[in-house]
Amino acid sequence: MNHKVAVTILAGVLLLLMTACSEEDKSPTTLTYLCTDYGGCNGQGADFVLPKMTFDNDTLYWKIHDDLLEIFIGINYICCAPFKIEANQVGDSLKIMIRDTCKAPYQDCYCRCVCYYEFSSIFSNFTGDTYHLSVYLHDPRQSHDSLLWRKTIP
């Protein structure tokens, strides 16, 4: 190999390494989970009935206001189910688990209808970084959690 070609290749590799090392390792900001507002059928008993026209398709969207990120989730699910929301972040991955907390025997929790549940989870410290959001549903009657959505924010 020609000496000039080898030196040129080596110089290019060194320049590439220096550029890569000088770039700041920018990890997404750690979000702070503040709370979840439970709406729709959450907390309603068997006598609570929504008119059929109020049922919606399962829904996911988010809003950003200043440093707040609000993630809205709406799901159709069996009536009278008790839910708990869990949220965690690892790097740029944000996971929300909608956990049905009913214990066996399940007929003690559920009513014989389908209802539209709403969850509005609010996080602070949002700086515009990109997050990979996964939303799961834990149904205690199923052997595995169900992935409802996988989206990128913003």
Rosetta constraint file for C-alpha pairs under 8 A:
AtomPair CA 1 CA 5 HARMONIC 7.09 0.50
AtomPair CA 1 CA 6 HARMONIC 6.85 0.50
AtomPair CA 2 CA 6 HARMONIC 6.36 0.50
AtomPair CA 3 CA 7 HARMONIC 6.22 0.50
AtomPair CA 4 CA 8 HARMONIC 6.08 0.50
AtomPair CA 5 CA 9 HARMONIC 6.14 0.50
AtomPair CA 6 CA 10 HARMONIC 6.09 0.50
AtomPair CA 7 CA 11 HARMONIC 6.00 0.50
AtomPair CA 8 CA 12 HARMONIC 6.18 0.50
AtomPair CA 9 CA 13 HARMONIC 6.24 0.50
AtomPair CA 10 CA 14 HARMONIC 6.17 0.50
AtomPair CA 11 CA 15 HARMONIC 6.10 0.50
AtomPair CA 12 CA 16 HARMONIC 6.16 0.50
AtomPair CA 13 CA 17 HARMONIC 6.23 0.50
AtomPair CA 14 CA 18 HARMONIC 6.11 0.50
AtomPair CA 15 CA 19 HARMONIC 6.13 0.50
AtomPair CA 16 CA 20 HARMONIC 6.17 0.50
AtomPair CA 17 CA 21 HARMONIC 6.03 0.50
AtomPair CA 18 CA 22 HARMONIC 5.99 0.50
AtomPair CA 19 CA 23 HARMONIC 6.36 0.50
AtomPair CA 27 CA 91 HARMONIC 6.62 0.50
AtomPair CA 27 CA 92 HARMONIC 7.27 0.50
AtomPair CA 28 CA 91 HARMONIC 6.35 0.50
AtomPair CA 28 CA 92 HARMONIC 5.71 0.50
AtomPair CA 28 CA 129 HARMONIC 5.56 0.50
AtomPair CA 28 CA 130 HARMONIC 7.04 0.50
AtomPair CA 28 CA 131 HARMONIC 7.55 0.50
AtomPair CA 29 CA 125 HARMONIC 7.08 0.50
AtomPair CA 29 CA 126 HARMONIC 7.06 0.50
AtomPair CA 29 CA 127 HARMONIC 6.94 0.50
AtomPair CA 29 CA 129 HARMONIC 7.01 0.50
AtomPair CA 30 CA 89 HARMONIC 7.25 0.50
AtomPair CA 30 CA 91 HARMONIC 7.54 0.50
AtomPair CA 30 CA 125 HARMONIC 7.11 0.50
AtomPair CA 31 CA 89 HARMONIC 7.40 0.50
AtomPair CA 31 CA 123 HARMONIC 6.03 0.50
AtomPair CA 31 CA 124 HARMONIC 5.80 0.50
AtomPair CA 31 CA 125 HARMONIC 5.23 0.50
AtomPair CA 31 CA 126 HARMONIC 6.19 0.50
AtomPair CA 32 CA 123 HARMONIC 5.25 0.50
AtomPair CA 32 CA 124 HARMONIC 5.09 0.50
AtomPair CA 32 CA 125 HARMONIC 6.26 0.50
AtomPair CA 33 CA 87 HARMONIC 7.09 0.50
AtomPair CA 33 CA 121 HARMONIC 7.71 0.50
AtomPair CA 33 CA 122 HARMONIC 6.26 0.50
AtomPair CA 33 CA 123 HARMONIC 4.47 0.50
AtomPair CA 33 CA 124 HARMONIC 6.62 0.50
AtomPair CA 34 CA 121 HARMONIC 7.65 0.50
AtomPair CA 34 CA 122 HARMONIC 5.58 0.50
AtomPair CA 34 CA 123 HARMONIC 5.38 0.50
AtomPair CA 34 CA 124 HARMONIC 6.86 0.50
AtomPair CA 35 CA 121 HARMONIC 5.83 0.50
AtomPair CA 35 CA 122 HARMONIC 5.59 0.50
AtomPair CA 35 CA 123 HARMONIC 7.46 0.50
AtomPair CA 36 CA 85 HARMONIC 7.17 0.50
AtomPair CA 36 CA 119 HARMONIC 6.30 0.50
AtomPair CA 36 CA 120 HARMONIC 5.26 0.50
AtomPair CA 36 CA 121 HARMONIC 4.14 0.50
AtomPair CA 36 CA 122 HARMONIC 6.19 0.50
AtomPair CA 37 CA 119 HARMONIC 5.80 0.50
AtomPair CA 37 CA 120 HARMONIC 5.05 0.50
AtomPair CA 37 CA 121 HARMONIC 6.46 0.50
AtomPair CA 38 CA 42 HARMONIC 5.93 0.50
AtomPair CA 38 CA 117 HARMONIC 7.75 0.50
AtomPair CA 38 CA 118 HARMONIC 5.86 0.50
AtomPair CA 38 CA 119 HARMONIC 4.90 0.50
AtomPair CA 38 CA 120 HARMONIC 6.62 0.50
AtomPair CA 39 CA 117 HARMONIC 6.29 0.50
AtomPair CA 39 CA 118 HARMONIC 4.66 0.50
AtomPair CA 39 CA 119 HARMONIC 6.17 0.50
AtomPair CA 39 CA 120 HARMONIC 7.96 0.50
AtomPair CA 40 CA 115 HARMONIC 7.97 0.50
AtomPair CA 40 CA 116 HARMONIC 5.89 0.50
AtomPair CA 40 CA 117 HARMONIC 4.70 0.50
AtomPair CA 40 CA 118 HARMONIC 5.08 0.50
AtomPair CA 41 CA 48 HARMONIC 7.88 0.50
AtomPair CA 41 CA 79 HARMONIC 7.34 0.50
AtomPair CA 41 CA 80 HARMONIC 7.46 0.50
AtomPair CA 41 CA 115 HARMONIC 6.03 0.50
AtomPair CA 41 CA 116 HARMONIC 5.88 0.50
AtomPair CA 41 CA 117 HARMONIC 4.97 0.50
AtomPair CA 41 CA 118 HARMONIC 7.34 0.50
AtomPair CA 42 CA 80 HARMONIC 7.45 0.50
AtomPair CA 42 CA 81 HARMONIC 7.69 0.50
AtomPair CA 42 CA 82 HARMONIC 7.30 0.50
AtomPair CA 42 CA 83 HARMONIC 7.56 0.50
AtomPair CA 42 CA 117 HARMONIC 5.90 0.50
AtomPair CA 42 CA 118 HARMONIC 7.30 0.50
AtomPair CA 43 CA 80 HARMONIC 7.31 0.50
AtomPair CA 43 CA 82 HARMONIC 7.34 0.50
AtomPair CA 44 CA 48 HARMONIC 5.83 0.50
AtomPair CA 44 CA 80 HARMONIC 6.36 0.50
AtomPair CA 45 CA 80 HARMONIC 5.79 0.50
AtomPair CA 46 CA 79 HARMONIC 7.38 0.50
AtomPair CA 46 CA 80 HARMONIC 6.43 0.50
AtomPair CA 46 CA 111 HARMONIC 5.98 0.50
AtomPair CA 50 CA 54 HARMONIC 6.44 0.50
AtomPair CA 50 CA 55 HARMONIC 7.68 0.50
AtomPair CA 50 CA 115 HARMONIC 7.58 0.50
AtomPair CA 51 CA 55 HARMONIC 7.64 0.50
AtomPair CA 55 CA 76 HARMONIC 7.72 0.50
AtomPair CA 55 CA 115 HARMONIC 7.31 0.50
AtomPair CA 55 CA 116 HARMONIC 5.94 0.50
AtomPair CA 56 CA 74 HARMONIC 7.99 0.50
AtomPair CA 56 CA 76 HARMONIC 7.65 0.50
AtomPair CA 56 CA 116 HARMONIC 6.99 0.50
AtomPair CA 57 CA 74 HARMONIC 7.81 0.50
AtomPair CA 57 CA 75 HARMONIC 7.25 0.50
AtomPair CA 57 CA 76 HARMONIC 7.32 0.50
AtomPair CA 58 CA 73 HARMONIC 7.57 0.50
AtomPair CA 58 CA 74 HARMONIC 5.31 0.50
AtomPair CA 58 CA 75 HARMONIC 4.51 0.50
AtomPair CA 58 CA 76 HARMONIC 6.22 0.50
AtomPair CA 59 CA 72 HARMONIC 7.58 0.50
AtomPair CA 59 CA 73 HARMONIC 5.51 0.50
AtomPair CA 59 CA 74 HARMONIC 4.73 0.50
AtomPair CA 59 CA 75 HARMONIC 6.48 0.50
AtomPair CA 60 CA 71 HARMONIC 7.34 0.50
AtomPair CA 60 CA 72 HARMONIC 5.65 0.50
AtomPair CA 60 CA 73 HARMONIC 4.71 0.50
AtomPair CA 60 CA 74 HARMONIC 6.55 0.50
AtomPair CA 60 CA 149 HARMONIC 7.91 0.50
AtomPair CA 61 CA 71 HARMONIC 6.02 0.50
AtomPair CA 61 CA 72 HARMONIC 5.37 0.50
AtomPair CA 61 CA 73 HARMONIC 6.89 0.50
AtomPair CA 62 CA 69 HARMONIC 6.97 0.50
AtomPair CA 62 CA 70 HARMONIC 5.42 0.50
AtomPair CA 62 CA 71 HARMONIC 4.32 0.50
AtomPair CA 62 CA 72 HARMONIC 5.80 0.50
AtomPair CA 63 CA 69 HARMONIC 5.96 0.50
AtomPair CA 63 CA 70 HARMONIC 5.19 0.50
AtomPair CA 63 CA 71 HARMONIC 6.63 0.50
AtomPair CA 64 CA 68 HARMONIC 5.73 0.50
AtomPair CA 64 CA 69 HARMONIC 4.74 0.50
AtomPair CA 64 CA 70 HARMONIC 6.36 0.50
AtomPair CA 65 CA 69 HARMONIC 6.69 0.50
AtomPair CA 66 CA 126 HARMONIC 7.86 0.50
AtomPair CA 67 CA 124 HARMONIC 5.66 0.50
AtomPair CA 67 CA 125 HARMONIC 5.21 0.50
AtomPair CA 67 CA 126 HARMONIC 4.57 0.50
AtomPair CA 67 CA 127 HARMONIC 6.10 0.50
AtomPair CA 68 CA 122 HARMONIC 6.83 0.50
AtomPair CA 68 CA 123 HARMONIC 5.66 0.50
AtomPair CA 68 CA 124 HARMONIC 4.55 0.50
AtomPair CA 68 CA 125 HARMONIC 6.53 0.50
AtomPair CA 68 CA 126 HARMONIC 5.73 0.50
AtomPair CA 69 CA 122 HARMONIC 5.78 0.50
AtomPair CA 69 CA 123 HARMONIC 5.11 0.50
AtomPair CA 69 CA 124 HARMONIC 6.29 0.50
AtomPair CA 69 CA 126 HARMONIC 6.15 0.50
AtomPair CA 70 CA 120 HARMONIC 6.48 0.50
AtomPair CA 70 CA 121 HARMONIC 5.61 0.50
AtomPair CA 70 CA 122 HARMONIC 4.45 0.50
AtomPair CA 70 CA 123 HARMONIC 6.34 0.50
AtomPair CA 71 CA 120 HARMONIC 5.62 0.50
AtomPair CA 71 CA 121 HARMONIC 5.20 0.50
AtomPair CA 71 CA 122 HARMONIC 6.46 0.50
AtomPair CA 72 CA 118 HARMONIC 7.28 0.50
AtomPair CA 72 CA 119 HARMONIC 5.80 0.50
AtomPair CA 72 CA 120 HARMONIC 4.43 0.50
AtomPair CA 72 CA 121 HARMONIC 6.49 0.50
AtomPair CA 73 CA 118 HARMONIC 5.77 0.50
AtomPair CA 73 CA 119 HARMONIC 5.13 0.50
AtomPair CA 73 CA 120 HARMONIC 6.33 0.50
AtomPair CA 74 CA 116 HARMONIC 6.59 0.50
AtomPair CA 74 CA 117 HARMONIC 5.50 0.50
AtomPair CA 74 CA 118 HARMONIC 4.42 0.50
AtomPair CA 74 CA 119 HARMONIC 6.34 0.50
AtomPair CA 75 CA 116 HARMONIC 5.51 0.50
AtomPair CA 75 CA 117 HARMONIC 5.31 0.50
AtomPair CA 75 CA 118 HARMONIC 6.67 0.50
AtomPair CA 76 CA 114 HARMONIC 6.39 0.50
AtomPair CA 76 CA 115 HARMONIC 5.44 0.50
AtomPair CA 76 CA 116 HARMONIC 4.44 0.50
AtomPair CA 76 CA 117 HARMONIC 6.28 0.50
AtomPair CA 77 CA 81 HARMONIC 7.88 0.50
AtomPair CA 77 CA 114 HARMONIC 5.38 0.50
AtomPair CA 77 CA 115 HARMONIC 5.53 0.50
AtomPair CA 77 CA 116 HARMONIC 6.47 0.50
AtomPair CA 77 CA 117 HARMONIC 7.20 0.50
AtomPair CA 78 CA 110 HARMONIC 6.61 0.50
AtomPair CA 78 CA 111 HARMONIC 6.89 0.50
AtomPair CA 78 CA 112 HARMONIC 7.13 0.50
AtomPair CA 78 CA 113 HARMONIC 5.84 0.50
AtomPair CA 78 CA 114 HARMONIC 4.46 0.50
AtomPair CA 78 CA 115 HARMONIC 5.98 0.50
AtomPair CA 79 CA 110 HARMONIC 5.85 0.50
AtomPair CA 79 CA 111 HARMONIC 5.08 0.50
AtomPair CA 79 CA 112 HARMONIC 6.62 0.50
AtomPair CA 79 CA 113 HARMONIC 5.32 0.50
AtomPair CA 79 CA 114 HARMONIC 5.10 0.50
AtomPair CA 79 CA 115 HARMONIC 5.11 0.50
AtomPair CA 80 CA 109 HARMONIC 6.27 0.50
AtomPair CA 80 CA 110 HARMONIC 5.05 0.50
AtomPair CA 80 CA 111 HARMONIC 5.58 0.50
AtomPair CA 81 CA 100 HARMONIC 6.48 0.50
AtomPair CA 81 CA 101 HARMONIC 7.69 0.50
AtomPair CA 81 CA 102 HARMONIC 6.74 0.50
AtomPair CA 81 CA 109 HARMONIC 6.02 0.50
AtomPair CA 81 CA 110 HARMONIC 5.63 0.50
AtomPair CA 81 CA 111 HARMONIC 7.95 0.50
AtomPair CA 82 CA 100 HARMONIC 5.74 0.50
AtomPair CA 82 CA 101 HARMONIC 5.64 0.50
AtomPair CA 82 CA 102 HARMONIC 6.16 0.50
AtomPair CA 82 CA 109 HARMONIC 7.42 0.50
AtomPair CA 83 CA 98 HARMONIC 6.72 0.50
AtomPair CA 83 CA 99 HARMONIC 5.46 0.50
AtomPair CA 83 CA 100 HARMONIC 4.65 0.50
AtomPair CA 83 CA 101 HARMONIC 5.74 0.50
AtomPair CA 84 CA 98 HARMONIC 6.21 0.50
AtomPair CA 84 CA 99 HARMONIC 5.18 0.50
AtomPair CA 84 CA 100 HARMONIC 6.64 0.50
AtomPair CA 84 CA 101 HARMONIC 6.88 0.50
AtomPair CA 85 CA 96 HARMONIC 7.00 0.50
AtomPair CA 85 CA 97 HARMONIC 5.78 0.50
AtomPair CA 85 CA 98 HARMONIC 4.91 0.50
AtomPair CA 85 CA 99 HARMONIC 6.04 0.50
AtomPair CA 86 CA 96 HARMONIC 5.73 0.50
AtomPair CA 86 CA 97 HARMONIC 5.06 0.50
AtomPair CA 86 CA 98 HARMONIC 6.66 0.50
AtomPair CA 86 CA 99 HARMONIC 7.45 0.50
AtomPair CA 87 CA 94 HARMONIC 7.33 0.50
AtomPair CA 87 CA 95 HARMONIC 5.66 0.50
AtomPair CA 87 CA 96 HARMONIC 4.47 0.50
AtomPair CA 87 CA 97 HARMONIC 6.31 0.50
AtomPair CA 88 CA 94 HARMONIC 5.93 0.50
AtomPair CA 88 CA 95 HARMONIC 5.44 0.50
AtomPair CA 88 CA 96 HARMONIC 6.72 0.50
AtomPair CA 89 CA 93 HARMONIC 5.61 0.50
AtomPair CA 89 CA 94 HARMONIC 4.44 0.50
AtomPair CA 89 CA 95 HARMONIC 6.26 0.50
AtomPair CA 90 CA 94 HARMONIC 6.60 0.50
AtomPair CA 92 CA 130 HARMONIC 6.81 0.50
AtomPair CA 92 CA 131 HARMONIC 4.76 0.50
AtomPair CA 92 CA 132 HARMONIC 6.04 0.50
AtomPair CA 93 CA 131 HARMONIC 5.65 0.50
AtomPair CA 93 CA 132 HARMONIC 4.76 0.50
AtomPair CA 93 CA 133 HARMONIC 6.09 0.50
AtomPair CA 93 CA 134 HARMONIC 7.75 0.50
AtomPair CA 94 CA 131 HARMONIC 6.35 0.50
AtomPair CA 94 CA 132 HARMONIC 5.88 0.50
AtomPair CA 94 CA 133 HARMONIC 4.76 0.50
AtomPair CA 94 CA 134 HARMONIC 6.39 0.50
AtomPair CA 95 CA 133 HARMONIC 5.77 0.50
AtomPair CA 95 CA 134 HARMONIC 4.90 0.50
AtomPair CA 95 CA 135 HARMONIC 5.93 0.50
AtomPair CA 95 CA 136 HARMONIC 7.71 0.50
AtomPair CA 96 CA 133 HARMONIC 7.65 0.50
AtomPair CA 96 CA 134 HARMONIC 6.33 0.50
AtomPair CA 96 CA 135 HARMONIC 4.83 0.50
AtomPair CA 96 CA 136 HARMONIC 6.31 0.50
AtomPair CA 97 CA 135 HARMONIC 5.93 0.50
AtomPair CA 97 CA 136 HARMONIC 4.83 0.50
AtomPair CA 97 CA 137 HARMONIC 5.86 0.50
AtomPair CA 97 CA 138 HARMONIC 6.98 0.50
AtomPair CA 98 CA 135 HARMONIC 7.54 0.50
AtomPair CA 98 CA 136 HARMONIC 6.07 0.50
AtomPair CA 98 CA 137 HARMONIC 4.78 0.50
AtomPair CA 98 CA 138 HARMONIC 6.08 0.50
AtomPair CA 99 CA 137 HARMONIC 6.02 0.50
AtomPair CA 99 CA 138 HARMONIC 4.72 0.50
AtomPair CA 99 CA 139 HARMONIC 6.84 0.50
AtomPair CA 100 CA 137 HARMONIC 7.62 0.50
AtomPair CA 100 CA 138 HARMONIC 5.84 0.50
AtomPair CA 100 CA 139 HARMONIC 5.51 0.50
AtomPair CA 100 CA 140 HARMONIC 6.61 0.50
AtomPair CA 101 CA 140 HARMONIC 7.25 0.50
AtomPair CA 102 CA 106 HARMONIC 6.43 0.50
AtomPair CA 102 CA 109 HARMONIC 6.02 0.50
AtomPair CA 102 CA 140 HARMONIC 6.93 0.50
AtomPair CA 103 CA 109 HARMONIC 7.79 0.50
AtomPair CA 103 CA 140 HARMONIC 7.37 0.50
AtomPair CA 104 CA 108 HARMONIC 7.81 0.50
AtomPair CA 106 CA 110 HARMONIC 6.50 0.50
AtomPair CA 107 CA 111 HARMONIC 7.50 0.50
AtomPair CA 128 CA 154 HARMONIC 7.01 0.50
AtomPair CA 129 CA 154 HARMONIC 7.46 0.50
AtomPair CA 130 CA 152 HARMONIC 6.85 0.50
AtomPair CA 130 CA 153 HARMONIC 5.46 0.50
AtomPair CA 130 CA 154 HARMONIC 5.88 0.50
AtomPair CA 131 CA 152 HARMONIC 5.75 0.50
AtomPair CA 131 CA 153 HARMONIC 5.09 0.50
AtomPair CA 131 CA 154 HARMONIC 7.19 0.50
AtomPair CA 132 CA 150 HARMONIC 7.22 0.50
AtomPair CA 132 CA 151 HARMONIC 5.98 0.50
AtomPair CA 132 CA 152 HARMONIC 4.59 0.50
AtomPair CA 132 CA 153 HARMONIC 6.31 0.50
AtomPair CA 133 CA 149 HARMONIC 7.74 0.50
AtomPair CA 133 CA 150 HARMONIC 5.63 0.50
AtomPair CA 133 CA 151 HARMONIC 5.19 0.50
AtomPair CA 133 CA 152 HARMONIC 5.82 0.50
AtomPair CA 133 CA 153 HARMONIC 6.87 0.50
AtomPair CA 134 CA 147 HARMONIC 7.25 0.50
AtomPair CA 134 CA 148 HARMONIC 7.64 0.50
AtomPair CA 134 CA 149 HARMONIC 5.67 0.50
AtomPair CA 134 CA 150 HARMONIC 4.48 0.50
AtomPair CA 134 CA 151 HARMONIC 6.58 0.50
AtomPair CA 135 CA 147 HARMONIC 6.08 0.50
AtomPair CA 135 CA 148 HARMONIC 5.52 0.50
AtomPair CA 135 CA 149 HARMONIC 5.19 0.50
AtomPair CA 135 CA 150 HARMONIC 6.54 0.50
AtomPair CA 136 CA 145 HARMONIC 6.35 0.50
AtomPair CA 136 CA 146 HARMONIC 5.41 0.50
AtomPair CA 136 CA 147 HARMONIC 4.49 0.50
AtomPair CA 136 CA 148 HARMONIC 5.41 0.50
AtomPair CA 136 CA 149 HARMONIC 7.25 0.50
AtomPair CA 137 CA 145 HARMONIC 5.66 0.50
AtomPair CA 137 CA 146 HARMONIC 5.14 0.50
AtomPair CA 137 CA 147 HARMONIC 6.54 0.50
AtomPair CA 137 CA 148 HARMONIC 6.79 0.50
AtomPair CA 138 CA 142 HARMONIC 7.84 0.50
AtomPair CA 138 CA 144 HARMONIC 7.42 0.50
AtomPair CA 138 CA 145 HARMONIC 4.73 0.50
AtomPair CA 138 CA 146 HARMONIC 6.56 0.50
AtomPair CA 139 CA 144 HARMONIC 7.93 0.50
AtomPair CA 139 CA 145 HARMONIC 6.68 0.50
AtomPair CA 139 CA 146 HARMONIC 7.98 0.50
